[in-house]
Amino acid sequence: MVIVSLGHGKCVEFVKKYGLPFLMVGGGGYTIRNVSRCWTYETSVALGVEIANELPYNDYFEYFGPDFKLHISPSNMANQNTPEYLEKIK
């Protein structure tokens, strides 16, 4: 299991530790299934609530397909970000 948006969750925790009101807003250009997972996870971090990987049925359940879990399973997808490419865009 891979925790969705762990880096974003850490950012939410960082901002939250100041105890000030904050507003979380998103960007665009993402796949709906990843956005659903990301915002669900980040909202749980902002609220200080742990939620189960097994999501209950809800009006937006289909956005969490194909496995209908909060966190995604690792895949064997090749990482196409070569060290040279990453260095170039740094």
Buried (B, 14 or more C-beta within 10 A) or exposed (E): EEEBBEEBBEBBEEEBEEEEEEEEEEEEEEEEBEBBBBBBBBEBBBEEEEBEEEBEEEEEEEBBEEEBBBBBEEEEEEEEEEEEEEEEEE
